[in-house]
Amino acid sequence: VDPLRSQTGMARADVIEAFKNHFRSRYATVDGGITAEERARAEELVATKFGTPEWTARVP
């Protein structure tokens, strides 16, 4: 968001709202949240994959 904020002079909240409005106009979106199951799965992936040195220190 910051590069767009810097380049457009728009407030951060306005940049975010513009992104949301654009995606809403192009895709079938709905406002929602993260379920407990989704959060648990994300935490599991951090613990077992994305938070490991093998992942974070990997140089492709």
C-alpha positions in Angstrom: 0.0 0.0 0.0 2.7 2.5 0.9 4.2 2.8 -2.7 0.7 3.6 -4.0 0.1 6.0 -1.2 3.3 7.8 -1.9 2.7 7.9 -5.6 -1.0 8.9 -5.5 -1.1 11.1 -2.4 -4.1 9.1 -1.3 -4.6 8.1 2.4 -3.8 4.5 3.2 -7.4 3.7 4.0 -8.5 5.2 0.6 -5.9 3.1 -1.3 -7.2 -0.1 0.5 -10.8 0.8 -0.3 -9.9 1.4 -3.9 -8.3 -2.0 -4.2 -11.4 -3.6 -2.5 -13.8 -1.8 -4.9 -11.8 -2.8 -7.9 -11.7 -6.5 -7.0 -15.5 -6.3 -6.1 -16.2 -4.9 -9.6 -14.2 -7.6 -11.3 -14.8 -10.7 -9.3 -17.6 -12.3 -7.3 -16.5 -11.4 -3.9 -18.1 -11.3 -0.5 -17.0 -9.7 2.8 -16.1 -12.3 5.3 -13.7 -13.5 7.9 -11.4 -16.3 8.7 -12.9 -19.4 10.3 -11.4 -21.1 13.3 -10.5 -24.0 11.1 -8.7 -21.8 8.6 -6.8 -20.1 11.3 -5.7 -23.4 12.8 -4.6 -24.7 9.4 -2.6 -21.5 8.8 -0.9 -21.8 12.2 -0.1 -25.5 11.4 1.5 -24.4 8.1 3.6 -21.8 9.8 4.8 -24.4 12.4 5.5 -27.1 9.9 6.6 -25.3 6.7 6.5 -21.5 6.3 8.1 -20.7 9.7 11.0 -23.1 9.3 14.6 -22.1 8.5 14.4 -24.5 5.5 11.7 -22.2 4.1 12.7 -18.8 5.4 16.4 -19.1 4.7 16.1 -20.9 1.3 17.8 -19.2 -1.6 16.3 -20.5 -4.9 
